[in-house]
């Protein structure tokens, strides 16, 4: 079953291309907490140990996610990255995701941008995508920009 990823869930259906890359190496540039560009990191995340976690109470619809190792967590689900394939400069991620109700296979398309943001695409045909920015690891340095 494939799930479409709306802004809060960060899960999207996509065609997966060729050139598989091991998940840990392919995720190196994505590690950390990400929020929709223009949103305030401090409204979504709080400091937890060496990194960030979702602020309590969790906003289930916050357009945000955390990449840690081979895992991607959203406010609604936790996913394990099975594989990454790079097709025309975009990374196609095959994920195993689960929440309190169900688990399913999910596909996501994203790419790092030159300005340090990340662009998530709804499909192979999406020419613009949606920008996410990485939040600083220390809460005191979080800002809306």
ABEGO torsion letter per residue (X at the ends): XBBBBBAAAGBBBBBBBBGBBBAAAAAAAABEBBBBBGBBAAAABBBBEABBBBBOBBBAABBBBBBBEABBBBAABBBBBABBBBBGGBBBBBBBBBBAABBBBBBBBBBBBAAGBBBBBABAABAAEBBBBBBBABAAABBAX
